[in-house]
Amino acid sequence: ASQEAIKNVMDVPISKLDDSTIKLDDYKGKVLVVDFWATYCGPCAKQAPQLAALSEKYKDRGLSVVGLTSDPKSDQQQVEEFVKKFNMTYTVAYDNSWISSAFLKGTEDGTGAPPIPQLFVIGRNGRVVEHFIGEQPGRMEQLEKVVAEQLNVSR
């Protein structure tokens, strides 16, 4: 993913579950974690409550978390159940082809598709400062470290 490609989609409207829209630009000045996930992805299910905890811990200090699901809108009920089950208190919206191609291009694996989860940390200046692909032990600790550094707070 290139900074340029990502910068170019910061103002693309993204549909939330309630049909309202957001743009990643709305979070300018905050530290933003963008998570690409889906309900059928096992590691995403493990990660969701941890992201929610991270969001709760730092939201008053300038962190926003946005989870973009690749589930189709027709599976909205499944998405809503997943959100409830894992207490995803952060913003959840539907990924779209503009956003996913800007962020995920170049990460395709053997299947020809980009693996998920993928996490991007975007600094207050709108630039990507960290990008994690897939599930790794210690991933959430790494993520929290980057977030705390970006927010300039001690953990």
C-alpha positions in Angstrom: 0.0 0.0 0.0 1.4 3.4 -0.9 0.9 6.6 1.2 -0.2 8.3 -2.0 -2.9 5.7 -2.8 -4.2 5.9 0.8 -4.1 9.7 0.9 -6.3 9.7 -2.2 -9.1 7.7 -0.6 -9.3 9.5 2.8 -12.4 11.3 1.5 -14.2 8.3 0.0 -17.5 7.8 1.7 -17.8 4.6 3.7 -21.2 3.1 4.7 -21.8 2.3 8.3 -24.3 -0.4 9.4 -27.0 2.2 9.8 -26.4 3.5 6.3 -24.9 6.7 7.4 -21.5 7.4 6.0 -18.1 8.4 7.3 -14.8 9.3 5.7 -11.4 8.5 7.1 -10.7 12.2 6.8 -13.2 12.7 9.6 -10.5 11.4 11.9 -7.9 13.9 11.0 -5.9 15.1 14.1 -6.6 11.7 15.8 -4.5 8.6 15.8 -6.6 6.2 13.7 -6.5 2.4 13.6 -8.1 0.9 10.5 -8.9 -2.8 10.8 -9.8 -4.9 7.7 -11.8 -7.9 8.9 -14.7 -10.2 8.2 -17.2 -12.3 10.2 -15.8 -15.6 8.7 -12.3 -14.8 9.7 -11.2 -16.7 12.9 -8.3 -14.4 13.8 -10.5 -11.4 13.3 -12.9 -12.8 16.0 -10.0 -13.1 18.4 -8.8 -9.6 17.7 -12.1 -7.8 17.8 -12.5 -7.7 21.6 -8.9 -6.7 22.0 -9.4 -3.8 19.6 -12.4 -2.8 21.5 -10.4 -2.8 24.8 -7.7 -0.7 23.1 -10.3 1.7 21.8 -11.8 2.1 25.2 -8.4 2.6 26.9 -7.2 5.4 24.6 -10.3 7.0 23.0 -10.3 9.9 25.4 -6.6 10.5 24.5 -7.2 10.8 20.8 -7.5 7.3 19.4 -10.2 6.2 17.0 -10.7 2.7 15.7 -12.6 1.9 12.5 -13.3 -1.7 11.5 -14.0 -2.3 7.9 -15.7 -5.6 7.1 -15.5 -7.3 3.7 -18.8 -9.0 4.4 -21.4 -7.9 1.9 -24.3 -5.6 3.0 -26.6 -8.6 2.4 -25.0 -10.3 5.4 -25.8 -7.3 7.7 -27.5 -9.5 10.3 -24.4 -11.7 10.6 -22.2 -8.6 10.9 -24.5 -7.1 13.6 -24.5 -10.3 15.6 -20.7 -10.5 15.4 -20.4 -6.8 16.5 -22.7 -7.6 19.5 -21.0 -10.9 20.4 -17.5 -9.4 20.5 -18.6 -6.1 22.0 -17.1 -4.0 19.2 -17.7 -0.6 20.7 -15.7 1.2 17.9 -17.0 2.3 14.5 -17.8 -0.6 12.1 -18.4 0.0 8.5 -18.4 -1.8 5.1 -15.2 -1.9 3.2 -15.5 -0.8 -0.4 -13.4 -1.4 -3.5 -11.8 2.0 -3.5 -10.6 1.7 0.1 -9.5 -1.9 -0.1 -7.6 -1.5 -3.3 -5.8 1.6 -1.9 -4.9 -0.1 1.4 -4.5 -3.8 0.5 -3.0 -3.7 -2.9 0.3 -5.6 -3.0 -0.5 -7.8 0.1 -2.2 -10.6 -1.9 -1.1 -14.1 -0.8 -1.1 -17.4 -2.6 -4.8 -17.3 -3.0 -4.7 -14.1 -5.0 -6.6 -12.2 -2.3 -5.2 -10.0 0.5 -5.1 -11.9 3.9 -7.1 -10.5 6.8 -7.0 -9.2 9.4 -4.9 -6.2 8.3 -4.3 -3.3 10.6 -3.1 0.1 9.7 -2.1 2.8 12.1 -2.5 6.3 10.7 -0.9 9.2 12.6 -2.5 12.5 13.4 -1.0 13.9 10.2 -2.9 11.4 8.1 0.2 9.2 7.2 0.4 5.5 7.7 2.9 4.8 10.5 2.4 1.0 10.9 0.9 -1.8 8.9 0.3 -5.3 10.3 -0.8 -8.3 8.2 -2.4 -11.4 9.6 -2.3 -12.7 13.1 1.0 -13.0 15.0 1.6 -13.7 18.7 2.1 -10.4 20.5 0.4 -8.4 17.8 -1.9 -6.5 20.1 1.1 -5.5 22.4 2.9 -4.3 19.2 -0.2 -2.4 18.2 -0.7 -0.8 21.6 3.0 0.3 21.7 2.7 2.0 18.3 -0.6 3.7 19.3 0.8 4.9 22.7 3.9 6.3 20.9 1.7 8.1 18.3 -0.6 9.5 21.1 2.5 10.4 23.1 1.1 8.7 26.3 2.6 6.2 28.6 0.8 2.8 28.5 
